[in-house]
Amino acid sequence: MVEKTFPMTIEGKEKLENELEELKTTERDEVIERIKIAREFGDLSENSEYESAREEQAFIEGRIVAIENMLQNAQIIDSSNTDANEVSFGNTVTFVELPDEEEETYTIVGKDEADPFAGKISNESPFAQALLGKLIGDTAIIETPGGEITVKITEIK
């Protein structure tokens, strides 16, 4: 069986490692304490505090397993070895939407790092797929739910 790889930046890997440490050292202990206190309230079948703490414990344990799997199968992509003029994974791309010249900037990251509100888009997204491989000055047509948009790449970092 081939393991799925998780492409990510070095920063993304560090963020996952920090989250894993927090889950294992702080959040896990806190929820165990909540379960202990809730058990003292008596009948567990009607104890909402106990049920809530157990659900949170299951979430934490599931997240720990998921993060460990992602880190074990991480594929770190270093954009410093790529052509500085070509859009690739890990690059921060600035472009203007045509014809109104509205400027936007996004960093292309792995899907598990993506956060559009923080300016990070998944390399698997249609938006990133349209930009990958383009050069400064190139235009790209991007399919969006609202229709096609055309952008011109102005900067790559």
trRosetta pair geometry for C-beta under 8 A, 3 or more apart (Angstrom, degrees):
i j d omega theta_ij theta_ji phi_ij phi_ji
3 72 8.0 -83 179 113 152 102
3 73 5.0 -139 144 -109 122 132
4 73 6.3 76 86 144 55 155
5 73 5.3 -142 -116 162 47 96
5 74 7.5 71 -166 -168 77 10
5 75 4.4 41 171 -27 123 122
6 70 4.6 -9 16 -151 172 80
6 73 5.5 94 5 100 92 90
6 74 5.3 -46 72 -106 98 53
6 75 6.4 166 71 16 40 80
6 110 6.0 78 170 179 72 152
6 112 6.0 0 -164 7 119 139
7 75 4.8 -38 -93 76 60 107
7 77 5.4 21 -165 -22 99 124
7 89 6.4 -66 163 -156 134 152
7 110 4.3 177 91 -94 71 111
7 123 6.5 -37 91 36 138 147
8 12 3.8 -126 -175 91 108 134
8 13 5.4 134 108 -53 127 78
8 16 7.6 -5 178 -10 168 133
8 70 7.7 64 -28 169 144 107
8 74 5.6 -55 35 -150 117 101
8 75 7.1 123 19 65 67 56
8 76 6.4 -40 76 -104 74 55
8 77 7.1 156 69 17 23 88
8 109 6.9 25 -139 -176 60 90
8 110 4.2 -65 -83 11 63 141
8 112 6.6 -43 -86 63 117 107
8 113 5.7 128 -134 -33 94 126
9 12 4.5 103 51 2 75 102
9 13 7.2 -136 95 -4 44 84
9 76 7.3 54 -165 -151 18 73
9 77 6.6 -56 -90 63 52 81
9 79 7.6 -24 -116 -10 102 106
9 89 7.9 -168 -72 153 84 90
9 90 5.1 131 -99 -113 106 95
9 109 5.6 -66 -11 -126 113 95
9 110 7.3 -157 -10 -1 67 94
9 113 6.6 54 22 -88 96 176
10 13 5.7 -53 -153 34 34 113
10 14 6.5 33 150 -18 65 105
10 76 6.0 53 -78 -156 66 119
10 78 7.0 40 -36 -96 110 80
11 14 5.7 -54 -149 37 33 112
11 15 6.3 36 152 -22 65 105
11 113 7.9 93 93 -143 88 140
12 15 5.6 -52 -148 33 32 113
12 16 6.6 30 154 -16 64 104
12 109 6.0 143 -62 -166 136 121
12 110 6.1 141 149 35 172 109
12 112 7.1 110 -177 91 127 91
12 113 3.9 -64 -115 -87 127 134
13 16 5.8 -56 -152 37 32 110
13 17 6.3 33 151 -20 66 106
13 71 6.9 106 -149 -120 86 83
13 74 5.7 78 -105 -164 111 158
13 76 6.1 -26 -37 -95 144 106
14 17 5.6 -52 -146 36 33 114
14 18 6.4 34 154 -18 65 105
15 18 5.8 -54 -150 36 30 111
15 19 6.4 31 151 -19 64 105
15 113 7.3 110 54 -121 140 95
16 19 5.6 -53 -146 36 34 112
16 20 6.2 37 154 -22 66 105
16 67 5.4 174 -173 -153 99 102
16 70 6.1 -114 -153 97 156 127
16 71 5.9 -174 120 -69 131 100
16 112 7.7 27 -78 132 127 127
17 20 5.7 -52 -148 35 30 113
17 21 6.5 32 153 -20 63 105
17 71 6.8 102 -77 -109 77 137
18 21 5.7 -53 -148 35 32 113
18 22 6.4 32 153 -18 65 106
19 22 5.7 -56 -150 37 32 112
19 23 6.3 33 153 -20 66 106
19 63 7.9 -93 148 155 115 118
19 67 6.3 -150 94 -114 109 151
20 23 5.8 -54 -147 36 30 111
20 24 6.2 20 159 -12 65 111
20 64 6.6 101 -139 -133 80 69
20 67 4.6 -169 -80 125 102 143
20 68 6.9 115 -128 -65 134 69
20 71 7.1 -29 -40 -28 155 146
21 24 6.1 -62 -144 42 26 105
21 25 5.8 -3 169 4 66 119
22 25 6.6 -68 -129 49 19 92
22 26 5.4 -35 -167 35 62 116
22 27 6.2 52 141 -11 77 107
23 26 7.6 -48 -87 53 7 75
23 27 5.0 -41 -131 49 46 123
23 28 6.2 68 158 -36 60 95
23 60 5.7 169 -159 -163 102 92
23 63 6.1 -147 -119 98 154 114
23 64 5.3 -167 124 -79 139 91
23 67 7.4 149 24 21 149 150
24 27 8.0 31 -1 48 17 84
24 28 5.7 0 -143 0 28 136
24 64 6.4 104 -70 -121 85 125
25 28 7.3 78 11 34 9 104
25 29 7.1 -18 163 -6 35 119
26 29 6.2 -74 -157 38 21 106
26 30 6.3 16 157 -18 64 112
27 30 5.6 -55 -144 36 33 113
27 31 6.4 26 161 -15 67 106
27 60 5.5 -166 125 -125 117 133
28 31 6.3 -61 -150 38 27 104
28 32 6.5 28 153 -20 63 108
28 57 7.8 77 -138 -134 63 78
28 60 5.8 170 -87 146 69 141
28 61 7.8 89 -113 -72 103 71
28 64 7.7 33 -72 -59 122 142
29 32 5.7 -55 -148 35 32 113
29 33 6.5 32 154 -19 65 105
30 33 5.8 -56 -153 35 31 111
30 34 6.5 32 150 -20 65 104
31 34 5.3 -47 -147 34 39 115
31 35 6.5 43 152 -22 66 100
31 53 5.7 156 -165 -166 79 84
31 56 5.1 -153 -123 108 128 111
31 57 4.7 168 142 -79 135 79
31 60 6.0 -167 6 2 156 151
32 35 5.7 -50 -151 33 33 112
32 36 6.5 37 149 -22 63 104
32 57 7.3 94 -70 -107 58 121
33 36 5.5 -51 -149 33 34 115
33 37 6.4 31 154 -16 66 104
34 37 5.9 -55 -148 38 31 108
34 38 6.1 30 155 -19 66 110
34 49 7.3 -134 174 169 94 94
34 53 4.1 -168 115 -117 112 129
34 56 7.5 14 73 62 148 138
35 38 5.7 -57 -144 39 29 110
35 39 6.4 38 155 -28 64 102
35 50 6.6 73 -140 -140 64 69
35 53 4.6 -175 -73 129 68 135
35 54 6.5 91 -108 -68 112 69
35 57 6.6 15 -53 -46 132 141
36 39 6.0 -51 -155 25 28 114
36 40 7.3 30 149 -22 58 102
37 40 5.9 -55 -165 25 37 115
37 41 7.7 45 143 -29 62 95
37 49 7.6 -72 102 142 93 135
38 41 5.7 -40 -167 11 46 117
38 47 5.8 126 172 157 99 126
38 49 4.1 -161 -117 112 112 102
38 50 3.8 169 140 -76 128 68
38 52 8.0 -175 -100 52 156 86
38 53 5.4 -167 -2 12 149 141
39 44 6.9 -9 -121 -84 67 107
39 47 7.9 93 -98 140 32 170
39 50 6.4 97 -69 -107 53 119
41 47 5.4 136 84 -128 122 120
41 49 6.4 94 2 49 156 128
41 50 7.1 -142 47 -39 118 107
42 47 7.0 171 74 -76 64 120
43 46 5.2 23 109 35 116 96
43 47 6.3 173 95 -39 58 99
44 47 5.0 -60 -135 23 38 126
44 50 5.3 -101 -141 112 81 166
47 50 3.8 43 110 13 118 118
47 51 6.5 155 94 -15 66 84
48 51 5.5 -53 -144 39 37 112
48 52 6.0 40 156 -21 68 106
49 52 5.8 -55 -146 37 28 112
49 53 6.3 26 155 -16 63 108
50 53 5.9 -59 -148 38 28 108
50 54 6.3 27 154 -18 64 108
51 54 5.8 -56 -146 37 29 111
51 55 6.4 30 155 -19 64 106
52 55 5.8 -54 -149 35 30 111
52 56 6.4 28 153 -16 63 107
53 56 5.6 -54 -148 38 33 112
53 57 6.3 38 151 -23 65 104
54 57 5.5 -49 -147 33 33 115
54 58 6.5 36 152 -20 64 102
55 58 5.7 -51 -150 33 33 111
55 59 6.5 34 150 -19 64 104
56 59 5.6 -51 -150 35 35 113
56 60 6.3 35 153 -19 67 105
57 60 5.7 -54 -147 37 31 111
57 61 6.2 27 157 -15 66 108
58 61 5.9 -56 -144 40 29 108
58 62 6.2 30 155 -19 63 110
59 62 5.8 -60 -149 39 27 111
59 63 6.2 26 155 -19 65 108
60 63 5.8 -56 -147 37 29 110
60 64 6.4 34 153 -23 64 104
61 64 5.6 -48 -149 31 33 115
61 65 6.7 32 153 -17 63 103
62 65 5.8 -55 -152 36 32 110
62 66 6.3 31 152 -18 66 108
63 66 5.6 -54 -145 38 33 113
63 67 6.2 32 157 -18 67 106
64 67 6.0 -57 -146 38 27 107
64 68 6.3 27 156 -18 63 109
65 68 5.8 -56 -146 37 28 111
65 69 6.4 30 155 -20 63 107
66 69 5.8 -57 -152 36 29 112
66 70 6.4 28 152 -18 65 106
67 70 5.6 -53 -147 36 34 111
67 71 6.2 29 156 -15 67 107
68 71 5.9 -57 -145 40 29 108
68 72 6.1 31 155 -21 65 109
69 72 5.7 -55 -143 36 28 112
69 73 6.2 -7 166 12 64 112
70 73 6.5 -78 -144 56 23 87
70 74 6.2 55 152 -71 64 86
70 112 6.1 168 -137 -176 144 177
71 74 5.4 -15 -144 -27 33 120
77 89 4.6 -11 129 111 153 132
77 90 5.5 -156 108 -35 100 122
77 110 7.8 144 16 -52 120 101
78 81 5.5 62 101 3 101 105
78 90 7.1 21 -165 -43 16 177
79 82 5.3 -50 -162 22 60 120
79 88 5.9 163 -131 91 95 103
79 89 6.3 -150 -81 94 100 60
79 90 3.1 -155 -35 91 123 124
79 91 5.3 178 -161 -56 148 66
82 86 6.6 -110 159 72 105 100
82 88 4.4 -110 -176 45 166 154
82 90 7.8 145 14 61 135 113
82 91 7.4 -88 78 -56 139 112
83 86 4.1 49 82 17 115 110
83 88 7.5 112 48 -18 74 128
84 156 6.5 155 169 99 57 109
85 135 5.3 16 147 -146 94 92
85 136 5.5 -83 -155 4 82 102
85 156 6.4 129 -140 49 24 137
86 133 6.4 -18 -173 -148 107 31
86 134 7.2 156 -151 80 64 29
86 135 5.6 -37 -95 -90 65 71
86 156 7.2 160 62 164 14 174
87 91 5.5 -148 -146 71 56 149
87 93 5.3 23 -119 -91 114 133
87 108 7.1 91 177 -8 96 146
87 131 4.8 -97 146 150 163 88
87 132 5.5 -130 109 -116 103 30
87 133 6.4 -36 65 23 88 23
87 134 4.9 17 16 54 123 78
87 135 7.6 -136 -6 -72 81 24
87 153 6.6 -116 -49 -123 123 152
87 156 5.8 -133 -82 -113 65 128
88 91 5.4 98 56 -16 57 120
88 108 7.4 -154 123 71 27 138
88 132 6.5 70 -110 -144 41 82
88 133 7.6 72 -81 -64 71 45
89 108 5.6 -112 -125 113 41 110
89 109 7.6 92 -165 -113 79 25
89 110 7.8 40 -157 -59 118 67
89 123 5.3 -2 -107 -98 96 141
89 132 7.6 18 -49 -117 65 115
90 107 7.3 -18 -169 -176 29 96
90 108 6.6 -40 2 77 21 81
90 109 7.0 73 -91 -96 47 61
91 107 7.1 -166 103 -143 33 64
91 108 5.8 18 54 30 73 106
91 156 5.3 -15 -176 -167 132 94
91 157 6.5 144 -164 70 74 46
92 105 6.2 21 173 179 98 102
92 106 7.2 -170 -150 100 62 29
92 107 4.5 -33 -95 -90 76 83
92 119 7.9 26 -138 146 101 118
92 156 7.4 147 77 -160 52 44
92 157 4.3 -13 58 59 102 104
93 105 6.9 176 88 -148 42 59
93 106 5.9 -14 57 63 88 75
93 107 7.6 149 12 -97 70 31
93 108 6.7 37 -3 -24 115 103
93 131 5.7 114 125 178 175 144
93 153 6.2 -56 -168 -134 106 104
93 155 7.3 157 -158 88 41 60
93 156 5.6 -7 -106 -107 71 73
93 157 7.9 -154 -67 25 32 70
94 103 6.4 4 -175 -170 98 102
94 104 7.3 177 -147 91 57 38
94 105 4.5 -20 -96 -97 79 91
94 153 7.5 106 81 -161 50 61
94 154 5.2 -60 107 68 95 94
94 155 3.9 15 46 53 116 102
94 156 7.7 -141 25 -64 73 36
94 157 7.9 52 -12 -8 100 100
95 103 7.3 170 91 -144 32 60
95 104 6.2 -17 63 61 76 82
95 105 7.9 150 17 -88 60 46
95 131 7.5 -124 -37 -114 147 121
95 140 7.8 -49 -138 34 157 109
95 151 4.2 48 148 167 135 118
95 152 6.0 164 -161 78 88 37
95 153 4.8 -47 -96 -100 100 47
95 154 5.9 152 -113 6 36 83
96 101 4.8 -14 -178 -149 131 51
96 102 6.5 142 -158 65 71 33
96 103 5.1 -37 -95 -88 78 65
96 104 7.8 141 -104 16 31 70
96 151 6.6 161 79 -156 35 74
96 152 5.4 -13 56 56 88 92
96 154 5.9 57 -13 -30 95 128
97 100 6.1 1 95 57 95 91
97 101 7.3 -115 65 -45 58 3
97 102 4.6 -9 41 57 109 92
97 103 8.0 -150 6 -72 75 20
97 104 6.8 46 -31 0 100 113
97 149 5.8 -34 -146 175 107 123
97 150 7.4 114 -162 79 60 50
97 151 5.4 -42 -100 -99 53 83
98 101 7.2 37 -103 -64 51 51
98 139 7.0 -19 -1 -133 143 121
98 149 7.9 145 51 175 66 75
98 150 4.5 -42 57 95 111 101
98 151 6.5 177 1 -103 85 25
98 152 5.9 73 -46 -16 115 101
99 150 8.0 35 -46 66 60 113
103 154 7.3 -49 -125 31 104 146
104 151 7.9 -65 46 -130 110 134
105 119 6.1 6 101 -154 80 127
105 155 7.9 -21 -110 72 105 111
106 116 7.8 -25 -123 -133 118 67
106 119 5.4 -157 -116 -174 52 69
106 120 6.9 143 -166 -104 80 17
106 121 4.8 11 178 0 136 112
106 127 7.5 18 68 135 170 129
106 128 7.8 -120 119 -84 135 87
107 119 6.0 68 7 128 87 89
107 120 5.0 -26 67 -108 97 72
107 121 7.4 160 74 23 44 67
108 120 8.0 149 -101 -158 10 62
108 121 6.1 -33 -107 72 58 85
108 122 7.9 15 -157 136 67 13
108 123 5.3 80 172 -87 100 78
108 128 4.8 122 -127 -135 110 120
108 131 7.0 -157 -69 85 134 127
108 132 7.1 133 -151 -78 166 91
109 113 3.9 -87 145 88 133 125
109 114 5.9 -180 76 -74 102 58
109 120 4.8 -5 15 -171 131 108
109 121 7.2 138 30 67 77 33
109 122 6.8 -57 78 -104 67 39
109 123 6.8 -130 91 -31 19 89
110 113 5.0 82 59 12 78 104
110 114 7.3 -117 100 -33 41 83
110 122 6.9 -7 155 -137 25 75
110 123 6.2 -25 -99 12 38 112
111 114 5.5 -28 -150 -7 39 122
111 122 4.1 37 -102 -135 66 126
111 123 7.1 -94 -46 39 71 73
111 124 5.2 -11 -67 22 116 123
111 125 8.0 144 -103 -39 87 82
113 120 5.9 -88 131 158 89 141
113 122 7.9 146 62 -96 70 68
114 120 5.5 -165 -137 120 40 92
114 121 5.8 23 -136 -157 104 24
114 122 3.9 -37 -69 -55 143 83
114 125 7.3 125 -126 -35 148 124
115 118 4.0 23 107 29 117 112
115 119 7.8 8 93 40 81 39
115 120 4.7 42 46 53 73 109
116 119 7.5 50 -169 -75 35 15
116 120 7.0 -111 -75 65 28 51
116 121 5.9 47 -96 -89 80 78
121 125 5.2 -84 172 37 103 147
121 127 5.5 -67 178 84 155 126
121 128 5.2 -179 115 -53 112 108
122 125 4.4 114 67 -26 90 97
122 128 6.2 -133 95 5 47 143
123 128 5.0 -128 -131 133 33 151
123 129 7.8 94 169 -65 52 65
123 132 7.1 67 -155 -71 86 134
124 128 7.1 39 34 62 20 127
124 129 7.3 13 -169 -53 26 106
125 128 4.8 88 59 12 87 99
125 129 6.7 -151 92 -8 43 89
126 129 5.5 -55 -141 38 32 116
126 130 6.4 34 159 -22 65 104
126 142 6.5 123 131 -163 94 83
126 143 5.4 -72 167 64 144 92
126 144 7.6 -179 92 -82 130 49
127 130 6.2 -61 -159 31 25 108
127 131 6.8 10 151 -9 61 112
127 142 5.5 36 -117 -153 61 135
127 144 7.6 42 -76 -85 95 91
128 131 5.7 -66 -149 42 37 107
128 132 6.0 46 156 -37 73 101
129 132 6.0 -40 -139 17 29 114
130 134 7.9 13 140 -30 57 132
130 140 4.5 125 152 167 98 124
130 141 6.7 -123 -152 77 131 41
130 142 4.4 -160 48 -95 167 80
130 143 7.6 165 -60 12 135 70
131 134 5.5 -85 -166 23 49 124
131 140 5.6 -127 -87 7 54 174
131 142 7.8 4 -43 -81 83 118
131 151 7.8 -26 -89 79 99 133
131 153 7.0 122 -145 -82 95 121
134 138 4.1 -146 -169 81 99 142
134 140 5.5 -77 -72 -59 156 118
134 153 5.4 149 123 -18 122 148
135 138 4.9 103 54 -22 66 117
135 153 7.0 169 104 75 30 139
136 153 5.5 -120 -120 115 39 103
136 154 6.9 36 -152 -171 88 15
136 155 6.8 33 -118 -95 113 24
136 156 5.9 -120 -65 -1 95 105
137 152 7.1 -19 -159 -175 28 97
137 153 6.6 -35 18 72 23 85
137 154 8.0 78 -68 -103 43 41
138 152 7.3 179 95 -147 32 61
138 153 5.4 16 57 26 77 116
139 150 5.7 7 -179 -177 117 99
139 151 6.6 163 -153 84 67 40
139 152 4.9 -35 -94 -93 80 72
139 153 7.6 -162 -88 1 29 75
140 150 7.3 166 82 -151 39 56
140 151 5.5 -15 57 60 87 90
140 153 7.1 55 -6 -37 108 100
141 148 5.5 -6 -175 -168 100 117
141 149 7.5 163 -154 81 54 35
141 150 5.4 -26 -100 -98 69 76
142 148 6.9 144 73 -154 43 62
142 149 5.2 -20 61 61 96 85
142 150 7.6 167 16 -91 76 26
142 151 6.4 19 -5 2 120 112
143 148 5.9 -35 -99 -96 53 72
144 147 6.4 -4 66 59 86 34
144 148 7.2 145 22 -104 78 20
144 149 5.8 20 1 -2 126 107
146 149 7.9 36 81 -43 100 107
153 156 6.8 18 173 -52 121 97
